Amino acid sequence: MNANTKKWGIIGIIAAVALVAIFLMTRPSHLSGRYVANTGSALVFKGNKFEDFENGEIAHKGTYEIKDDELKLSFSDGNGTITAKLAKDNQTFDLESTGNAIADLFASNIKYTKK
């Protein structure tokens, strides 16, 4: 290989690493819009807040955080925290824990999908 080929190879590698880094840093850390569960309830996300709708009316409000693939919903009325596993594309999430042993028996079957 000549010096010119090596130079362009190094530039190409640096550019690829920079593009991957930019992609990872700009990945959305917030959800937005309406997510509907297979049970009929819905969560609407805006900024770092959410509203829980049941039968078309707001049942609960709160805030949420995303860390890696974990979604943590905290209710503003102090009624606990729910954790869910978020899909890589942020289009779905599956409930994992509700903080209530009895409710947790059913939570593992609840999946929310963006609509």
ChimeraX commands (.cxc) that place a marker at each C-alpha (Angstrom):
marker #1 position 0.00,0.00,0.00 radius 0.5
marker #1 position 1.19,3.46,-0.74 radius 0.5
marker #1 position 1.01,6.41,1.68 radius 0.5
marker #1 position -2.01,7.93,-0.05 radius 0.5
marker #1 position -4.07,4.73,0.36 radius 0.5
marker #1 position -3.16,4.49,4.06 radius 0.5
marker #1 position -4.11,8.13,4.57 radius 0.5
marker #1 position -7.59,7.65,3.04 radius 0.5
marker #1 position -8.07,4.42,4.99 radius 0.5
marker #1 position -7.38,6.20,8.27 radius 0.5
marker #1 position -9.68,9.09,7.30 radius 0.5
marker #1 position -12.42,6.58,6.44 radius 0.5
marker #1 position -12.11,4.81,9.80 radius 0.5
marker #1 position -12.20,8.12,11.70 radius 0.5
marker #1 position -15.28,9.23,9.73 radius 0.5
marker #1 position -17.07,5.93,10.43 radius 0.5
marker #1 position -16.34,6.15,14.17 radius 0.5
marker #1 position -17.53,9.77,14.23 radius 0.5
marker #1 position -20.80,8.86,12.48 radius 0.5
marker #1 position -21.49,6.02,14.92 radius 0.5
marker #1 position -20.77,8.32,17.89 radius 0.5
marker #1 position -23.10,11.01,16.52 radius 0.5
marker #1 position -25.85,8.43,15.96 radius 0.5
marker #1 position -25.56,7.10,19.51 radius 0.5
marker #1 position -25.53,10.57,21.07 radius 0.5
marker #1 position -28.56,11.79,19.10 radius 0.5
marker #1 position -30.70,8.73,19.84 radius 0.5
marker #1 position -33.89,10.08,21.43 radius 0.5
marker #1 position -33.93,9.76,25.20 radius 0.5
marker #1 position -37.60,10.74,25.44 radius 0.5
marker #1 position -40.78,9.13,24.25 radius 0.5
marker #1 position -43.52,11.09,22.54 radius 0.5
marker #1 position -47.04,10.31,21.52 radius 0.5
marker #1 position -49.61,7.69,22.41 radius 0.5
marker #1 position -48.80,4.10,23.38 radius 0.5
marker #1 position -51.71,1.66,23.64 radius 0.5
marker #1 position -51.61,-1.56,25.68 radius 0.5
marker #1 position -53.06,-4.89,24.67 radius 0.5
marker #1 position -55.40,-4.34,27.66 radius 0.5
marker #1 position -56.91,-1.18,26.16 radius 0.5
marker #1 position -55.29,1.39,28.45 radius 0.5
marker #1 position -53.08,4.08,26.95 radius 0.5
marker #1 position -50.10,6.17,27.99 radius 0.5
marker #1 position -49.41,9.54,26.39 radius 0.5
marker #1 position -45.83,10.83,26.63 radius 0.5
marker #1 position -44.71,14.43,26.23 radius 0.5
marker #1 position -41.30,15.67,27.35 radius 0.5
marker #1 position -40.42,13.78,30.52 radius 0.5
marker #1 position -44.06,13.45,31.62 radius 0.5
marker #1 position -46.80,10.91,30.95 radius 0.5
marker #1 position -50.55,10.58,31.39 radius 0.5
marker #1 position -52.24,7.22,31.93 radius 0.5
marker #1 position -55.65,6.96,30.25 radius 0.5
marker #1 position -58.26,4.40,31.24 radius 0.5
marker #1 position -61.68,4.37,29.56 radius 0.5
marker #1 position -60.75,7.60,27.76 radius 0.5
marker #1 position -60.06,9.58,30.94 radius 0.5
marker #1 position -56.82,10.47,32.71 radius 0.5
marker #1 position -56.37,8.03,35.58 radius 0.5
marker #1 position -52.81,8.95,36.59 radius 0.5
marker #1 position -50.01,11.37,35.75 radius 0.5
marker #1 position -46.31,11.23,36.38 radius 0.5
marker #1 position -42.77,11.46,35.07 radius 0.5
marker #1 position -40.52,8.91,33.45 radius 0.5
marker #1 position -36.86,8.13,32.82 radius 0.5
marker #1 position -35.09,5.99,30.24 radius 0.5
marker #1 position -31.79,4.34,31.04 radius 0.5
marker #1 position -30.45,1.95,28.41 radius 0.5
marker #1 position -33.50,-0.21,27.62 radius 0.5
marker #1 position -35.30,0.34,30.94 radius 0.5
marker #1 position -38.30,2.64,31.16 radius 0.5
marker #1 position -39.19,3.78,34.68 radius 0.5
marker #1 position -42.57,5.46,35.25 radius 0.5
marker #1 position -43.09,7.31,38.55 radius 0.5
marker #1 position -46.62,8.37,39.50 radius 0.5
marker #1 position -46.99,11.94,40.77 radius 0.5
marker #1 position -49.61,10.90,43.34 radius 0.5
marker #1 position -47.02,8.74,45.12 radius 0.5
marker #1 position -48.62,5.46,44.07 radius 0.5
marker #1 position -45.34,3.83,43.16 radius 0.5
marker #1 position -43.18,3.11,40.18 radius 0.5
marker #1 position -43.54,0.86,37.15 radius 0.5
marker #1 position -40.59,-0.54,35.21 radius 0.5
marker #1 position -40.73,-1.76,31.63 radius 0.5
marker #1 position -38.33,-3.05,28.99 radius 0.5
marker #1 position -38.17,-0.64,26.06 radius 0.5
marker #1 position -37.56,-1.92,22.53 radius 0.5
marker #1 position -34.49,-0.55,20.73 radius 0.5
marker #1 position -36.67,1.38,18.27 radius 0.5
marker #1 position -38.71,2.97,21.13 radius 0.5
marker #1 position -41.92,1.76,19.43 radius 0.5
marker #1 position -42.94,-0.81,22.08 radius 0.5
marker #1 position -42.33,-1.68,25.70 radius 0.5
marker #1 position -43.26,-4.60,27.96 radius 0.5
marker #1 position -44.14,-4.11,31.62 radius 0.5
marker #1 position -41.82,-5.88,34.03 radius 0.5
marker #1 position -42.72,-4.66,37.51 radius 0.5
marker #1 position -45.49,-2.61,39.07 radius 0.5
marker #1 position -44.25,-2.63,42.63 radius 0.5
marker #1 position -47.28,-4.72,43.62 radius 0.5
marker #1 position -46.79,-8.49,43.88 radius 0.5
marker #1 position -50.34,-9.32,42.81 radius 0.5
marker #1 position -50.33,-6.87,39.87 radius 0.5
marker #1 position -46.90,-8.19,38.82 radius 0.5
marker #1 position -48.53,-11.56,38.05 radius 0.5
marker #1 position -50.38,-9.87,35.18 radius 0.5
marker #1 position -47.86,-7.17,34.26 radius 0.5
marker #1 position -45.56,-9.50,32.33 radius 0.5
marker #1 position -48.33,-9.99,29.74 radius 0.5
marker #1 position -48.90,-6.28,29.09 radius 0.5
marker #1 position -47.28,-4.75,26.01 radius 0.5
marker #1 position -47.61,-1.12,24.87 radius 0.5
marker #1 position -47.27,-0.16,21.20 radius 0.5
marker #1 position -46.91,3.33,19.71 radius 0.5
marker #1 position -49.96,4.37,17.69 radius 0.5
marker link #1:1,2 radius 0.2
marker link #1:2,3 radius 0.2
marker link #1:3,4 radius 0.2
marker link #1:4,5 radius 0.2
marker link #1:5,6 radius 0.2
marker link #1:6,7 radius 0.2
marker link #1:7,8 radius 0.2
marker link #1:8,9 radius 0.2
marker link #1:9,10 radius 0.2
marker link #1:10,11 radius 0.2
marker link #1:11,12 radius 0.2
marker link #1:12,13 radius 0.2
marker link #1:13,14 radius 0.2
marker link #1:14,15 radius 0.2
marker link #1:15,16 radius 0.2
marker link #1:16,17 radius 0.2
marker link #1:17,18 radius 0.2
marker link #1:18,19 radius 0.2
marker link #1:19,20 radius 0.2
marker link #1:20,21 radius 0.2
marker link #1:21,22 radius 0.2
marker link #1:22,23 radius 0.2
marker link #1:23,24 radius 0.2
marker link #1:24,25 radius 0.2
marker link #1:25,26 radius 0.2
marker link #1:26,27 radius 0.2
marker link #1:27,28 radius 0.2
marker link #1:28,29 radius 0.2
marker link #1:29,30 radius 0.2
marker link #1:30,31 radius 0.2
marker link #1:31,32 radius 0.2
marker link #1:32,33 radius 0.2
marker link #1:33,34 radius 0.2
marker link #1:34,35 radius 0.2
marker link #1:35,36 radius 0.2
marker link #1:36,37 radius 0.2
marker link #1:37,38 radius 0.2
marker link #1:38,39 radius 0.2
marker link #1:39,40 radius 0.2
marker link #1:40,41 radius 0.2
marker link #1:41,42 radius 0.2
marker link #1:42,43 radius 0.2
marker link #1:43,44 radius 0.2
marker link #1:44,45 radius 0.2
marker link #1:45,46 radius 0.2
marker link #1:46,47 radius 0.2
marker link #1:47,48 radius 0.2
marker link #1:48,49 radius 0.2
marker link #1:49,50 radius 0.2
marker link #1:50,51 radius 0.2
marker link #1:51,52 radius 0.2
marker link #1:52,53 radius 0.2
marker link #1:53,54 radius 0.2
marker link #1:54,55 radius 0.2
marker link #1:55,56 radius 0.2
marker link #1:56,57 radius 0.2
marker link #1:57,58 radius 0.2
marker link #1:58,59 radius 0.2
marker link #1:59,60 radius 0.2
marker link #1:60,61 radius 0.2
marker link #1:61,62 radius 0.2
marker link #1:62,63 radius 0.2
marker link #1:63,64 radius 0.2
marker link #1:64,65 radius 0.2
marker link #1:65,66 radius 0.2
marker link #1:66,67 radius 0.2
marker link #1:67,68 radius 0.2
marker link #1:68,69 radius 0.2
marker link #1:69,70 radius 0.2
marker link #1:70,71 radius 0.2
marker link #1:71,72 radius 0.2
marker link #1:72,73 radius 0.2
marker link #1:73,74 radius 0.2
marker link #1:74,75 radius 0.2
marker link #1:75,76 radius 0.2
marker link #1:76,77 radius 0.2
marker link #1:77,78 radius 0.2
marker link #1:78,79 radius 0.2
marker link #1:79,80 radius 0.2
marker link #1:80,81 radius 0.2
marker link #1:81,82 radius 0.2
marker link #1:82,83 radius 0.2
marker link #1:83,84 radius 0.2
marker link #1:84,85 radius 0.2
marker link #1:85,86 radius 0.2
marker link #1:86,87 radius 0.2
marker link #1:87,88 radius 0.2
marker link #1:88,89 radius 0.2
marker link #1:89,90 radius 0.2
marker link #1:90,91 radius 0.2
marker link #1:91,92 radius 0.2
marker link #1:92,93 radius 0.2
marker link #1:93,94 radius 0.2
marker link #1:94,95 radius 0.2
marker link #1:95,96 radius 0.2
marker link #1:96,97 radius 0.2
marker link #1:97,98 radius 0.2
marker link #1:98,99 radius 0.2
marker link #1:99,100 radius 0.2
marker link #1:100,101 radius 0.2
marker link #1:101,102 radius 0.2
marker link #1:102,103 radius 0.2
marker link #1:103,104 radius 0.2
marker link #1:104,105 radius 0.2
marker link #1:105,106 radius 0.2
marker link #1:106,107 radius 0.2
marker link #1:107,108 radius 0.2
marker link #1:108,109 radius 0.2
marker link #1:109,110 radius 0.2
marker link #1:110,111 radius 0.2
marker link #1:111,112 radius 0.2
marker link #1:112,113 radius 0.2
marker link #1:113,114 radius 0.2
marker link #1:114,115 radius 0.2
view
